[in-house]
Amino acid sequence: MQQKIIILDFGSQTTQLIGRRVRELDTFCEILPYNKFPKDDPSVIGVILSGSPYSVHDPEAFKVDLSQFVGRLPVLGICYGAQFISHTLGGRVEKADSREYGRAHLETVDTENPLFRGFDQHSQVWMSHGDTITQIPEGFECIASTHDVKYAAYWKASDQSQNSKGVWAVQFHPEVYHTLQGKQLLKNFVVDICGSCQDWSAASFVDTTVRELQQQLGNDRVILGLSGGVDSSVAAVLLNRAIGQRLTCIFVDHGMLRKNEFQQVMDDYKGLGLNVIGVDASEKFFSDLAGVTDPEQKRKIIGRDFVEVFNAEAHKITDARWLAQGTIYPDRIESLNITGKVIKSHHNVGGLPKEMNLQLCEPLQWLFKDEVRRVGRQLGMPEHLITRHPFPGPGLAVRILGDITRERVRILQDADDIYIRHLREYVDTDGETLYNKVWQAGAILLATVRSVGVMGDERTYEHPVALRAVTSTDAMTADWAHLPYDFMAKVSNEIINKVRGVNRVCYDISSKPPATIEWE
């Protein structure tokens, strides 16, 4: 039986990060809405309560019945979770004189407590809360304080002989980078207190999932839409290992991929032994996009056309019973709010399973992006496919400001090709390529703008290209990448000299938020 930690989500922006930290401890976890605790599940070994944007005093604050797990399983409350435990069990939570946000240091910490074993005195933690705990419930003990927060952490054993079923609560966020020993705290809870066997790994996932897919799919045929990205590629290789040639992959070229990407990706897939059908539908997409400049309209047209093309090709496979998708865990989490209601459909082929009367197969649905990459390596996939940057589904259409033409796509493909090639070739001082150091990079064509330039003593009036590169862990927030000046100079010079239609190169130094990673 697969052990798991349940993380109850009260709406914190860092709930996914808690999940990732637990997974880094080779322990499976599941993030659920605060009111969806699974009763009578013997695989659950511990419970974590997340933070929340609410105060425990707000009428709309999310509440859970603690008796479902307190005293039955080890419990860790984080920030709002700590305040909720105190408030519910008879303690007191009050508005802080000033919002406690940022770095703090533990002035006293009980390193004999199971939660803080291995901790340093004065360890740095990260606070982010407007309320503060002014009294803990009867029977609980304070185990850590900062200069401004008396009850930075507190606990209560279930009884003297069953500390492993006790309750722990921390006012700070152990999941964030700025809590320097946060990983140690979570390890103490997950491994030492909850008793995780730490048997969740890429290798165990592959073995287990292959067996489950073989049982689920039997002798049925499966269709999978490939994009060239890491998620769909890993899903395809995993399915291929489970059912072989009963998997048919469809790769649609809408004409707005990167330069030579369609053929390169097709060659990669065939080299992996995948049964792939490549469809060049660029004529249809360019025709339907003619004269369209609104970004949202572009996306809708491309999405509609993709469904039509994919559907037409898939219907040729008359004995298919399943549609596979590269849906990953963040897609599923973001598709539900914490009340369990759908607020956004994930980005994969939405609507196709129902429209095509197919059952849905999502072999990566429990994995975070970094875990997908580890599984890809376990499957022996080439590194350039595993480390490939995220790329928007509409492709270069949302990196061209203005209407889409073949000539504008050609200009952007040439500029982008130079940029990406240099990112792959440039090795930084630490021995890592710039491509592997950034989360996502690409060129943007400002097709609605022209600027004056001089080339060979002649005046030019051509388009500027903007270069974009960001660092991130999950794309929910991102910072612009600080690329070396000599690299930027070399890329700019080559684009202007070699790409017809471009006479100026700019670099985007906007972070997300307030900007987005893509321009459209």
Buried (B, 14 or more C-beta within 10 A) or exposed (E): EEBBBBBBBBBBEBBBBBBBBBBBBBBBBBBBBBBBBEEEEEEBBBBBBBBBEBBBEEEEBBBBEBEBBBBEBBBBBBBBBBBBBBBBBEBBBEEBEEEBEEEBBBBBBBBEBBBBBEBBEEBBBBBBBEBBBBBBBEEBEBBBBBEBBBBBBBBBBBEEEEBBBBBBBBBBBBBBEBBBBBBBBBBBBBBBBBEBEEEBBBEBBBEEBBEEBEEBBEEBBBBBBBBBBBBBBBBBBBBBBBBEEBBBBBBBBBBBBBBEBBEBBBEBBEEBEBBBBBBEBBEBBBEBBEEBBEBEEBBEBBBEBBBEBBBEBBEEEEEBBBBBBBBBBBBBBBBBBBEEEEEEEBBBBEEBBEEBEBBBBBBBBBBBBEBBBBBBBBBEBBEEBBBBBBBBBBBBBBBBBBBBBEEBBBBBBBBBBBBBBBBBEBEEEEEEBBBEBBBBBBBBBBBEEBBEBEEEEEEBEBBBBBBBBBBBBBBBEBEBBEBEEEBBEBBBEBBBEEBEBBBBBBBBEBBBEEBEBBBB
